[in-house]
Amino acid sequence: MIYICYGVTKSASTYLYQLTEEILSLGGLGFCRIRHGGPFGTANYYDAVSPGLLDRVADAACGRPVVLKTHGDLHPEVARRIAAGTVLASAGIRDPREMALSMADHGVRARARGEDAFSEVGGPLAALASIDAQIAVFERWAAVETTEVFTYNQICFDTEATIARVAAQIGVDVDVARVLAPFAQPGTIGQFNMGRPRRYQEMDAATQALFLARYAGFYARMDVEMGLPQPGDPAPPQRRPAAGPLGRKAADTRRLLRRLARSRDIGTIHAG
């Protein structure tokens, strides 16, 4: 079985990917680790998922479950396989205003660390071209009827229901509390930034108006607020990123060691 976790950037797609592998592990199916990008990766990430890649992964896995993570576009043949049920998939989305704020945060960190990824995003408006393209890609994934679509808010603030939906899609029964348990420590969620609900409220009114007008059609088609905590709901868990370079390194190492212990290595599988 191959499960593809697609998500726009900053949609908690890494968290959903980690939850999916945890569900497979606790559901008794296990999951496979691919040495793509080196033997010590914390995700089976590919820039794009092609039919050929799916075939090579299936041959190497010999029927064992594999979860793939991508931000890439949907190949028509991959879409046909998802629609037919031979491949499972989820698609993650977030309010474009919050995507832009989180991308700008990443840009600040990237420039401070001398990294390339997101370094060009000097503020929310600098993210517009990327968000335009990503929303078009998301809508192609979401248009496949059998794709499970999740908002950032559902993944982060209604996580129990998200776990139940993924488990039902896969066809396993799991203890939701056990699935969540490994993610309580700081740094255990990959690519974690802030995890605050309604973060779009930090954006000034003029910039919000620009985003709301630019993406008016998208907002009309997609309720990005699904999963937000409502008045009277329990407060969402206060998760924190790992602190400082040493804290991040320690958290990355813990995630890696746990994944190495719980997964089956099926070797190197190249994208093309």
N, C-alpha and C positions, 0 to 999 in steps of 0.2 A: 504494500500500500504506500502510495506517495501522497503527501499532504503539502500543499503550497500555501505559505503564509505571505500574502502580498500586503503591502501597506504604503501609503504615502509617507514621506519622511515626517518624523515627529508625531506619529499617530499611535505610539506605544506598540508598534509592530514587533519590536524585539521582545517585549514582555509577552505578547500573545504567542510568539514563536516559542518562548521558554515554557509558557503554560501548556502549549500543545505537546511538547516533548514530555513534560511532567505527567500529563494526562495519559499518554501512551505508556509511560513507565509504570505508573500506579494502576493502570487498567490491565496490566499483565502482558501487554504486547511488546514492550520494549521499543527501542528506536536505534537507528544507525547513525554513525558519525562518518562524515566524508572529510578527507584530508585536503579539501580545496583551499588553497591559500596557505598550506602548511599543516603539520600534524597536530598543532595545538590550538586550533580554532574553537571559538565558543558558539559557532553557528554554521550551518550548511548554507552560507550566503552565496548567491549568484546575482550578477547584475541583470541577467535575463534568463528566463527558463524556456528552452526550446524543446520541440519534440525529440530531437536527438539526445539532449541531456536526459530527458525523462526515460528514454529507452536504455541509456547507459546506466543510470541509477537503478532502474528496475532489474537489469541483468546482474548488477553487483550485489543488490540487496537480496535477491532470491526470495522475494515475497515478504521480507521483513519490512516493518514500517520505516519510512524516511520522511523527515520534515525538511522542506526547502524554504528558504527565506529570500525574498526579492523585493525590490522597488521598481522592477522593470515592467515594460509593456506586456500585453497579453498576446501571444502568438495565436492565430486563428485555430491551428490544430490543437494547441493546448486547451483552448476554449472548448473545442468539440469534445475532448476527453473529459473535461470537468463536467460538461453538460450530460455526458453519457454515464457519469459516475465512476469511471475507471481511475480518475484522479480526484482527490478532494481538495478544496481550496477555501480560504477565507480572505477577506479584503478589509483593511482598516482605513478609516477616514477620520479627519479632524476638522474643526472649524478653521477655515483659511486664515482668519485673524490670529488664531493661536499657533497655527503652523508658522506664520511669519515671525511672531514673537520668539518662538523656540528656535527657529533657524537663526535669528539675529543673536540670541544667546550663544548658540554654537559658534557663530562667527567671532564673537568676542573671545571665547576660549581658544578657538583655532589660531587667531592672530597672536594671542599671548603665548601660545605654545609653539608657534612657528609651523603649524600644520596647514595643509592645503584645503581640506574638505570644509566647506562653508566659510572659508576666510573671506570670500568676496561679499558676503551678506553683511553689509554695514548697518542695516536697519530694516524694518518691516517692508518698506517699499522696494528694497533691493531683492526681495524674495518673490515679487509678483510673477516674473516670467517663469520661474521654476514651478510655482503653484499653478499657474495656468496649465502647463504641460501635465503636471501630476494629476490634476482633477480630471482631465481628459482620459488619462490612463486608468484612473480609479473607476470611472464610469464604464469603461470597457470590461473590467473585471466584475463589477457589480451587476452588469447586465446579464451575466450568466446565471440562470435561475438557481442553480444548485450551489452557488458560492454563498457562504455565510458572511454577511456584512456586519462589521462591528464599528461603532464609533469609539473614539478615544475615551469618551466618558464611560461607555459601557465596559471597556477593558479595565480602566483604572478605578472606577467608582461603583460599578456593579459587577465586580469580578466574579462573584459566586455564580450569577446567572450566565455570564460569559463562559465559565468553565462548564456549566451544565449543557450549554448549547454545543460546545465543541465536543464534549464527551458523547452526546447523543448523535452528532454527525458522524463520529468515528464508530459508534456502536459499542461503547464500554460504559461500565458503571464505576464511578470513583467517589471517594470521600473528598468533598470540596475542601474541607479544612486541611487535609493532608496535602492536597495539591498546593494550597496557599502557603503552607508552613515554611518552605525554604526561602520565601521571598520577604520574610519579616526583617532580616538584617539589612543595614545600609549597604548599598553596593551590589546587592544580589540581583537587581533588575538591570540588565544591560542597557546602555545608552540613556540612563535615567537622568532627567533634568530637574523639574520641580514637582510635577504631579499635583498641581492645584486646579480645582474646578473653577470654571468661568474666568479663566485667565485673560480672556479678551477684554475684560473690564479695565485692564492696565493700559490699553491702547487709547490714545486721545480721540476725541469725538470726530475730528475731521478725518483722521486716518480710518477710523471705523466706518465712516460714511462712504469713503472711497471703496473699501473692501466690500461693503454690503451692496453697493451699486454694481461693482465689477462682477461679483459672483451671485447676483440676484437670482438668476436661473437655477444655479446649483443649490442655493439655499431653499428655493421653492421645491426642488425635487428631493432633497435630502435633509432630514431632521438631524442635524449634527448635535443637538442637545440631548438626544436619547441617552439615558443612563446617568444624567446629572443628579446629584443628591437634591432632594426636595425638602422643604421645611418640615421638620419633625423627624426626618431620617437620621439614623446614627451618623456621627461624623465619620468621613472617610479616613482610613488609616494614614497616619503622618509618616510617609516613607521619606528617607533622606538618601542623597547620593553619598558615596564614600568621600571622605574628606582628604584633600591633598594628594600629591603624587603617590606617596607610600600607601595611603588608604586605598586609592584606586587600584594600585598594583596588587595589593593583598586581596581585594574583592575580586579582581579578574582571575587571580590564581585560584581562589576558592571555587568560583564558577567553573573554571576549567577542570579542576581535579574532580569535582562532583560529576561533571559531564563525562569525563574519561572513565570513571568508575561505573557509570550507569548505561553506557552506550556500547554498541558493537561497531568496531572499525571496519569499514568496507573499502578502504583504500582511497587513492586519488582518482577523482573523476573530473576531467576538464570540461569547461563550459562548451567549447567548440571542437 
